[in-house]
Amino acid sequence: MFVDLGWEISNGQLALLKRRDYLHRDAAEQRWKELLRLGWST
């Protein structure tokens, strides 16, 4: 899984990508479960 980090641009343009990190499967599943717990949906 890749996690993209960037800056939000308020004028409707796409976010500026600053960094892309790779997560191993176990870490990715843990991160996904945490996001779901915080209210994210699919």
Residue frames relative to the residue before (quaternion, step in Angstrom):
aa qw qx qy qz dx dy dz
M 1.0000 0.0000 0.0000 0.0000 0.00 0.00 0.00
F 0.2297 -0.7497 0.6050 0.1385 3.53 -1.05 0.79
V 0.1612 -0.7534 0.6310 0.0909 3.54 -1.09 0.79
D 0.1843 -0.7881 0.5822 0.0775 3.55 -0.64 1.16
L 0.0975 -0.7748 0.6238 0.0330 3.55 -0.97 0.94
G 0.1711 0.8000 -0.5585 0.1368 3.55 -0.87 0.88
W 0.5595 -0.5846 0.4733 0.3482 3.52 -1.35 -0.21
E 0.4132 -0.6837 0.5420 0.2607 3.57 -0.99 0.82
I 0.1871 -0.7588 0.6155 0.1022 3.55 -1.01 0.88
S 0.3728 -0.7999 0.4348 0.1793 3.56 -0.52 1.19
N 0.6591 0.5416 -0.3254 0.4079 3.64 1.12 -0.35
G 0.6922 -0.5110 0.2758 0.4286 3.61 1.15 0.54
Q 0.5330 0.6102 -0.4188 0.4101 3.59 1.24 -0.03
L 0.6236 -0.5287 0.4160 0.3983 3.54 -1.29 0.32
A 0.5956 -0.5768 0.4226 0.3659 3.57 -1.19 0.58
L 0.4496 -0.6668 0.5316 0.2658 3.53 -1.19 0.65
L 0.3225 -0.7676 0.5263 0.1727 3.59 -0.50 1.21
K 0.1574 -0.8086 0.5641 0.0565 3.55 -0.74 1.10
R 0.8143 -0.0320 0.0753 0.5747 3.57 0.99 -0.77
R 0.1070 -0.7594 0.6373 0.0752 3.58 -1.17 0.64
D 0.1029 -0.8014 0.5891 0.0141 3.55 -0.71 1.14
Y 0.3130 -0.7194 0.5888 0.1944 3.56 -1.17 0.67
L 0.1303 -0.7767 0.6124 0.0681 3.57 -0.95 0.91
H 0.4627 -0.6448 0.5274 0.3033 3.57 -1.04 0.77
R 0.7135 -0.4947 0.2857 0.4057 3.56 -1.18 0.56
D 0.6674 0.5074 -0.3171 0.4433 3.62 0.82 -0.92
A 0.6726 0.4823 -0.2913 0.4798 3.58 0.93 -0.90
A 0.6382 0.5310 -0.3236 0.4538 3.58 1.04 -0.78
E 0.6539 0.4996 -0.3130 0.4742 3.59 0.96 -0.83
Q 0.6415 0.5173 -0.3216 0.4664 3.58 0.98 -0.79
R 0.6498 0.5113 -0.3084 0.4704 3.59 0.96 -0.88
W 0.6556 0.5198 -0.3094 0.4519 3.60 0.97 -0.91
K 0.6542 0.5081 -0.3105 0.4663 3.60 0.93 -0.87
E 0.6362 0.5192 -0.3252 0.4689 3.59 1.05 -0.73
L 0.6502 0.5066 -0.3161 0.4698 3.60 0.98 -0.81
L 0.6370 0.5140 -0.3268 0.4726 3.59 1.00 -0.77
R 0.6373 0.5289 -0.3208 0.4597 3.57 1.02 -0.82
L 0.6936 0.4723 -0.2637 0.4758 3.58 1.10 -0.71
G 0.6877 -0.5193 0.2782 0.4243 3.59 1.25 0.11
W 0.4528 0.6609 -0.4816 0.3553 3.61 1.18 0.04
S 0.1391 -0.7859 0.5961 0.0872 3.58 -1.15 0.54
T 0.4927 -0.6636 0.4814 0.2918 3.54 -1.27 0.37
